Amino acid sequence: MLTFSELLQERARTRPADEAFTFHRAAGATGEPDAHRTDYAGLDRAARAVAQQLGDARGERALLLYPPGPEYVAAFFGCLYAGVLAVPVYPPDLARWERSLGRIRAIARDSGARLALTTRDLVADVRTLSQDFPELRELSWLGTADAAEAENSPDPSWTPVDVRPDEPAFLQYTSGSTADPKGVVLTHANLLHNTAAIADAFALHSGSRGAIWLPPYHDMGLIGGILAPVRCGFPVGLMSPQDFLQDPVSWLKLISDTRATCSGGPNFAYELCVRRTTPEQRARLDLSTWELAFCGAEPIRPDTIDAFLRAFEPSGLRRSAFYPCYGLAESTLIVAGPAKGAKRSPALFDRAALTRNEAVRAQPAPAADGPRPLELVGVGAPVPGLDVAVVDPETGAALPDGRVGEIWVTGNSVARGYWNAPEATARTFGATLPGRPGVRWLRTGDLGFRSDGELFVSGRRKDVLIVRGRNHFPQEVEQNAEAAHPGLRPGCSAAVQTADGRVVLVAEVRPAVTPADAPALVDAVRAAVTAACRLALDEVVLVERGSVPKTSSGKIQRSATRDAYEQDTLPRLLPAADRPRPAEDGVRGRLTALITELGGVAPAGDADGGLVEHGLDSLAVVAFRQRLESDLGVRVPLADLMACTSLKALADRMERAERTPTTDSAPRPGDDTEAGRTPTPAVTHGERALWLLDRLHPGDPAHTIARAVRLRGPLDPEAVRHALQRLTDRHEALRTVFDTVDGEPVRVVRPHQDLDWTTATGGPEELARFLERQATAPFDLARGPLLRAALFEETPDSRVLLIAVHHIVADHWSLSLLADELAELLAAARGGREPILAPATPHSRHTAAERDYLDSPAAEDDWAYWRRQLAGPLPELRFPAEAAPEDHADAAGRTDTGPVHDVELPARLTADIERCARDHGTTVFATLLAAFCALLHRTTGMDDLVVGTHVADRTWPGADTAVGYSLNTVPLRVGLTDDPAFRTLLQRTAGVVTEALEHHRFPFGLLVGRLAPERRPGRTPLVQVSFGMYRGGSHAGADLAPAALNVPGPLTAWAGHDAETVPVTPAPAPFGLSLTMAKVGDRLRGTFAYDHTQVTRTTVARLAAQFTHLLRHAVAAPDSSTSALSLLGEEECGVVVAGGRGVVASVGGVSVHGVFEGVAAAWPGRVAVRDGERVVSYGELDAWA
């Protein structure tokens, strides 16, 4: 067989009376269904009649504008007989002509068609309606006979024209899901090859029988439903897609009645059958003959297929019949499919890895609220005669299994190209791969990967939503949105990304949905999408039925939807003024807003796994839980939040969560005024601890937070002063002083407090002195004020703003809030408008909240936990003896008033750390903390460590808009006696963090008081070393990481200025050693702050270098034991080796053996040497020596 026209002629000669197809029409006006049977001889005659009507038109293009039916099949084969290129087009809807018109005109214009074929009933109306449009007016419109007449009218002497296999057979216009439709030129050879591949993959033969409802103007309906049966010589039952859509059971009844063996459709068809059939209808079906239920043309949803199989197994359908496959018009139709009848199991993949273009197999979640991987349906292997490659779309390099890339195809089914579009043809059909010279590859535009020998398709490249470097597939967004609320129409949503990067969901609603229902519906959609997809929607647009553009095959046209959104032509359910906003106050949108606020928009927020995957570190998860409790009244244990690596599981967990007592009776932000409110004199335990420290060391700058920012550009100093005064007036903490009554602190809130404001001008030297003076000047807690601000003018266009505040009235959360509010006040002043600020909450409410907590059973539970956790001898961290160098300023001009040492991890190492955290299902915070503990263990010899971290307690109502001190120190106790592998240490540390944060509210001062540890002068009780990590983003999205760390660096998106941090003299370290980290740009940066009476500058510098080396080794080889982790780089190793060959020397009066003797005396039982199973302590080694 050389051509499809010759194939039909052969069937008519050899099997004239055999059934080619029977077209089944639903009951019409007569109330009776109708069926028209056509045999091969009749189809041949009908095709000849159409060909004769076309005349001598070889090479012309003819639009086929038929409703589904026998006339369409005859017209298609008639074009093949006449050598005319058929151009199947979605038939016109005369009732909605304008809506049908755009695609028809585009195809007519692109194809250059001169002919148009339709039925006699339609031709006059269509010709009249086309007169206003040149592309259609100039067509020669032909009305063909109906099926019965056509089969008996041709001239028997007429013969079809001869065509070659490599000649075009017809133009298959693409569905246009991402762009305007393009005409794919398919040759007879393409058709014969691909239908043979379908027959091979589906195991079709002359005894098979088909049942097809798919539209014949679409590749699946035409090639799979009409041409493949002719190719294989088996009959097929056809029906109108409109009949199926109106009554989905009619398709299944066709299969049942005709004993069909092969049928199928896109995913939505199976979903429709589940939703719109009744148990009684299913009971009347016999689907036992259905051997192959193919599914393709759009993403295949595992839950849909599972629901379909479960629904129709009682009707005789076998699970082995389900057949997922992949294809596209540019490759004729099919590209890949599994072996028929093969047993299939769920393919589960790590969601986080997929956003990084990595396909990593995952295990099923152990529980409903545990990690939930993404289930994908594989589409088997390439069919015979085709080859598939997965390629990096940017570099053009083939990718190995497990990497997501663009799917490329080569083989005899690949079309010649696009009609009359040489550039697009070269771009799509002319790709090449290194090592495969002379092979022409088709770039499908689809993304996918190979895993275990099977191809998986994950989405369209042009449709992918790229947010903060992560890929999100719109199909998953749409699926989760539609499942979130019954008011949305399934399969009628489009997730798109605008030119400015905003992510928008356009969704059709059911007729019963009213504007009053919209807010709750939008809330549900936002929450579901954020939970399942780790993606915050910028807008949800609700539209009426039929508003989301689709292709002729039912695919969503996302590019057309995006254009309609950007042009504001969508028929919205709500007018612009009434549309729900993404981050309204109250319950509306809070889940989305919380994730975004606490990490979703932060540049450093790119760790994976549940909340972590959405950018939240361990401490941010605590803040998230606090806000759930205070804002939504939902109480979820911290361990559950950390365990929910699928945010969909988190959403389900929240549904089952305990509801906290309502706070309706509690005063809300903005309810009260200074005049009408009775001041609360009591203080929190944290405030009392700071007050006590100040009593012991009045004016100690250790508890001053000072930050300076250089602002370039026009700036009105008076506007800055006025804005800061307004902040002081807004927040009672900034007007608070602490008096002493009967030896106890009492909070006094002043009705008004003038801002402590200073200005100066000068050069660099004057600036340095000015900043140091302002940063280190003491505060008087009893007299106040406890905030001061200063502005130094360097030039008319460059000023440095410094703000210093005592820790007792502000924490870093407060500074972030103040930074946002100051930016808004300055922007409002420049724009001549009123600022938009949420009502401020009095921080004195924290005292009542803490008192209520301490009176609750939760506090007793927390105390019991800490009593167990900190039982036994508590370790006291001591560093090895080392001669202290002379006190001097470092390179940054800082002295030991507040000694610090900066550390910056390379971008590559930062990425490796983040990858390590993702791979182990934990956070960057836990990973860095584990490495820090390993470093302390290695450098001190201690295997029982207590590291403190600071956690914000903002669970009380309104805490998110309150300025004040709400921090608590949480001790983290980590053991390393077993010399664990770093992987084990990481998991152990993550568990310690999760448990400790679950009990973080118990005040540290009260904990110390009850445990009564031995106190030593100059050392803090319980905790001598601390670790912390700042989130760089402010509540409004500004990147304040450099300011948080007090290191040089630009501050993006703040106050509309070109801003950068100016480091100021740091406060003295509150502990012997503190490490604080933050993500700055693409690098993790940190500062080691230290008490120079306990550890020297030289030791800290060495620790910083060793920390970097240890991290590099740990993330590269996590199975290495802690004792094997390298602390030295290559250069340092060389120095050590070279130094070992010299003469032993005493440095600064401290000898090597003297250091060893000191260690042995302090820790005689600690492990000094480990050799396999043999262990030698310092005491034993000292005795031997």
Secondary structure, 3 states (H helix, E strand, C coil): CCCHHHHHHHHHHHCCCCEEEEEEECCCCCCCCEEEEEEHHHHHHHHHHHHHHHCCCCCCEEEECCCCCHHHHHHHHHHHHHCCEEEECCCCCHHHHHHHHHHHHHHHHHHCCCEEEEEHHHHHHHHHHCCCCHHHHCCEEEEECCHHHHCCCCCCCCCCCCCCCCCEEEEEECCCCCCCCCEEEEEHHHHHHHHHHHHHHHCCCCCCCEEECCCCCCHHHHHHHHHHHHHHCCCEEEECHHHHHHCCHHHHHHHHHHCCCEEEECHHHHHHHHHCCCHHHHHCCCCCCCCEEEECCCCCCHHHHHHHHHHHHHHCCCHHHEEECEECHHHCCEEEECCCCCCCCCEEECHHHHHCCECCECCCCCCCCCCCCEEECCCCEECCCEEEEEECCCCCCECCCCECEEEEEEECCCCCEECCCHHHHHHHHCECCCCCCCCCEEEEEEEEEEECCEEEEEEECCCCEEECCEEECHHHHHHHHHHHCCCEEEEEEEEEECCCCCEEEEEEECCCCCHHHHHHHHHHHHHHHHHHHCCCCCEEEEECCCCCCECCCCCECHHHHHHHHHCCCCCECCCHHHCCCCCCCCCCCHHHHHHHHHHHCCCCCCCCCHHHHCCCCHHHHHHHHHHHHHHHCEECCHHHHHHCCCHHHHHHHHHCCEECCCCCCCCCCCCCCCCCCCCCCCCCHHHHHHHHHHHHCCCCHHHEEEEEEEEECCCCHHHHHHHHHHHHHHCHHHHEEEEEECCEEEEEECCCCCCEEEEEECCHHHHHHHHHHHHHCCCCCCCCCCEEEEEEEEECCEEEEEEEEEHHHCCHHHHHHHHHHHHHHHHHHHHCCCCCCCCCCCCCHHHHHHHHHHCCHHHHHHHHHHHHHCCCCCCCCCCCCCCCCCCCCCCCCCCCCCCEEEEECCHHHHHHHHHHHHHCCCCHHHHHHHHHHHHHHHHHCCCEEEEEEEEECCCCCCHHHCCCCCEEEEEEEEECCCCCEHHHHHHHHHHHHHHHHHCCCCCHHHHHHHHCCCCCCCCCCCCCEEEEEECCECCCCCECHHHHHCCCEEEECCCCCEEEEECCCCCCCCCCEEEEEEEECCEEEEEEEECCCCCCHHHHHHHHHHHHHHHHHHHHCCCCEHHHCCCCCHHHHHHHHHHCCCCCCCECCECHHHHHHHHHHHCCCCEEEEECCEEEEHHHHHHHC
